């Protein structure tokens, strides 16, 4: 009889499945070419979230949205369509964890990112509803109400 592994350590503060290898070669290669500017011309510059900012500059409730891929579980979805939802940000040392949903909370994702010396967030996304889907993700904390982010197919942004 084989015993189950009960010594599983979860890195992220949400207690969900971890993003596999959030600093792997795919992420670093994407990070070498992707950099959200964080300027007023960015598509995430206009306020679109309606979540009140708490006193902590990052942790807490956020709004999320992504595009660049069609979710086959959403009838009529297209890559250009923004999929909006809720998000929560937690900080653990120099790592930022962004857990978010879309499709009225039926689908969930998690980003595990490291703050680099250039002020970017460099990490990876995992689709918690379909864990076979992972993508490199690069973000920039513009201010306490805006995180601009991109992955190879599109955008994955956060606002308050």
Residue pairs with C-beta under 8 A, 6 or more apart in sequence:
10 16
10 17
10 18
11 18
11 92
11 95
11 112
12 18
12 19
12 90
12 92
12 97
12 99
12 110
12 112
13 90
13 92
13 97
14 88
14 90
14 97
14 99
14 110
16 99
16 108
16 110
16 128
17 110
17 126
17 128
17 131
18 110
18 112
18 126
19 110
19 111
19 112
19 123
19 124
19 125
19 126
19 134
20 124
20 126
20 134
21 27
21 124
22 112
22 113
22 114
22 123
22 124
23 114
23 122
23 123
23 124
24 124
26 124
26 136
27 122
27 123
27 124
27 136
27 137
28 122
29 136
30 136
30 138
30 151
30 152
31 116
31 120
31 122
31 136
31 138
34 136
34 138
34 150
34 152
35 118
35 120
35 138
35 140
36 42
36 44
36 120
36 138
36 139
36 140
36 148
36 149
36 150
37 140
37 148
38 140
38 142
38 146
38 148
39 45
42 148
43 155
43 157
44 142
44 146
44 148
44 155
44 157
44 159
45 146
47 145
47 159
48 63
48 65
48 159
49 62
49 63
49 145
49 158
49 159
49 160
50 63
51 60
51 61
51 62
51 63
51 86
51 159
51 160
52 61
52 160
53 60
53 144
53 145
53 160
54 60
54 61
57 144
58 89
58 91
58 96
58 141
58 144
59 89
59 90
59 91
60 88
60 89
61 86
61 87
61 88
61 160
62 86
62 87
62 88
62 89
62 98
62 100
62 147
62 158
62 159
62 160
63 84
63 85
63 86
63 87
63 158
63 159
63 160
64 84
64 85
64 86
64 87
64 98
64 100
64 101
64 102
64 156
64 157
64 158
65 82
65 83
65 84
65 85
65 102
65 155
65 156
65 157
65 159
66 82
66 83
66 102
66 154
66 155
66 156
66 157
67 79
67 80
67 81
67 82
67 83
67 154
67 155
68 79
68 151
68 153
68 154
68 155
68 156
69 79
69 153
69 154
70 77
70 78
70 79
70 81
71 77
71 83
71 102
71 103
71 107
73 103
73 106
73 107
74 83
74 103
77 83
79 153
79 154
83 102
83 103
84 102
85 100
85 101
85 102
85 103
85 104
85 105
85 107
86 100
86 101
86 105
87 98
87 99
87 100
87 101
87 158
88 98
88 99
88 100
89 96
89 97
89 98
89 147
89 158
90 96
90 97
90 99
91 97
94 114
94 115
95 112
95 113
95 114
95 115
96 111
96 113
96 114
96 115
96 121
96 123
97 110
97 111
97 112
97 113
98 110
98 111
98 113
98 147
98 158
99 108
99 109
99 110
99 111
100 108
100 109
100 110
100 111
100 158
101 107
101 108
101 109
102 109
106 129
107 127
107 129
108 127
108 128
108 129
109 125
109 126
109 127
109 128
109 129
110 125
110 126
110 128
111 121
111 123
111 124
111 125
111 137
111 139
111 149
111 156
112 123
112 124
112 126
113 121
113 122
113 123
113 124
113 137
113 139
114 121
114 122
114 123
115 121
115 122
116 122
119 140
119 141
120 138
120 139
120 140
121 137
121 138
121 139
121 140
121 141
121 147
121 149
122 138
123 136
123 137
123 138
123 139
124 134
124 135
124 136
124 137
125 134
125 135
125 136
125 137
125 151
125 156
126 133
126 134
127 133
127 134
135 151
135 152
135 153
136 151
136 152
137 149
137 150
137 151
137 156
138 149
138 150
138 151
139 147
139 148
139 149
139 150
139 156
139 158
140 147
140 148
140 149
141 147
142 148
144 160
145 159
145 160
146 157
146 158
146 159
146 160
147 157
147 158
147 159
148 155
148 157
149 155
149 156
149 157
149 158
150 156
